[in-house]
Amino acid sequence: MTVTLDAVDEHAGGDVGRMFLAATGALLHRPLRYRLDAGGAVLGIADVDTSIAPIAKAIERMTAHRDRNGDARILASPLRTLPPERKAAMLRSILTPLIAGPSADRTPGQRPVTVPSRPPLAPGTALTGIETTSRSAAGIVTIDVRAGGRVDATASPEAPGHAIAMPARTLTATIHTIRNIDPASGLLLDARDTAETRLTDGETVHTTWIETVVTLQLVPRS
């Protein structure tokens, strides 16, 4: 499978958003070639180092945001020296959300779930919630996950957003994800992820809200 990013939302807000925009924009119009097995699992990626290099360069070029230069160097330098499997994992994260896998056969109903944290939250933090699965008359499977709770406010120095997370006394986080899956192809049709973190030091409340939207469009091979 060959994946090519042809557009990036130019309205990513905040320092973390601009860094994400720079890193993602570095992959625009650069074909990423994945080798898959019959079930859609990624077995390998061609030219991993060639794809990672422009991401690191793009982060380092964020000189306009001088207050973020330290974070840019912290994030970019390890990218070049990551083990091959870690580099491949970064690029797999672009494709794997599009492959439904066992989720395409999920039985309708509700079940409790535990969802791992995302930056700027400390790694290892988990949110609890409910997953609701439904199937439309056309056979489309919809998986809706809502989770939240109080979490550890201590972020690692390498985590984007750690500067606002460190002084917090109370931190709450909520996430909401919706995925629509076509069982006939085993692929994701569209997805919307929203994540909100609220940090307070007792006087000031800091809120970070991130939304990720994925829409799949298949182009027939000529």
Secondary structure, 3 states (H helix, E strand, C coil): CEECECCCCCCCCHHHHHHHHHHHHCCECCCEEEEECCCCCEEEECCHHHHHHHHHHHHHCCCCCHHHHHHHHHHHHHHHHCCHHHHHHHHHHHHHHHECHHHHHCCCEEEEEEEECCCCCCCCCEEEEEEEEEECCCCCEEEEEEEEEECCCCCCCCCCCHHHHCCCCEEEEEEEEEEEEECCCCEEEEEEEEEEEEEECCCCEEEEEEEEEEECCCCCCC
